[in-house]
Structures are given as C-alpha cells and as structure tokens.
Amino acid sequence: MSTDAIVLLKEDHKEMRRLFKAFQDAEEGPAAQRQKLVSQILEASRCTPTSTRGDRNV
C-alpha cells in the first residue's frame, strides 16, 4: 500500500470520527439533523466511483 493510500485512509477515518461525534452530540437535537448526519455517514462509508468524496474514486 502506498503512502498516499495510507494518508487517504487516515483522512477518511478522521472524517468518520468527526461525523460519528457530531451524531452523538446531536442525540438530543432534532430528528432531521440526525437523519442528515446518518446520510452523511452512509455516503462517507461508501467506496465506489459514484461516491461524492472528492476525487478519491476507488
């Protein structure tokens, strides 16, 4: 695995941690906010060419 791939994986992991933390913090908030975060988490977890995670097509 190249260094670039490791860097990308670490960035992706950091983003997932941020999203899950935001979801935890929104536990008491509106359902619409939590649903938006769930959608973002699901999108960020996809590793397909149709993903909207920038130019990082896998």
N, C-alpha and C positions, 0 to 999 in steps of 0.2 A: 504494500500500500504506500502510495507516495505521500510525502509531507503535505502536499496540497489537499489530498483527500482527508488526512487527519485533521487539518485545520478546519475544513468544511464540516466534518463530523462534530468537532468541538463547538463550532459556531451554532450548528443545528441543535446540539444538546443544550447549549446556553439559552437559546430561544425557547425550547420546550420547557425548560425550568422556569423561565420568565412567565410563560403562558399558564403553566400549572399554578404558579404562585398567585398570579392575577385571579385565576379561578377560585382558589382558596380564599383570597381576600374578598371576593365578590359573593361569598356564601350567603351573606345577609342581604345582598343587593337584589335589584330587580331580575326577574327571570329572563328578560330579554338580554340583559348584559351577560348573564351566564351562558345563554344559548349562543351568543356571538362568540364568546371565548371558546366554547365547545367546537364551534365551526372552525375557528382559527386553529385549534389544537389538531383537529382531524385533518385539515388541509396541510398543516406543517408536518404531520406524520407520514404523509404520502410521499413516496419516492418514485414518481412516474414523470415522464416527459410532459404531461399536462399540468404538473404542479405549478403553482404561481410563486415559487420560492426563488424568484430572481432567475438568473441564467444558469442555475445549477441543475441541469437536466441529467437525470441518472438513467 
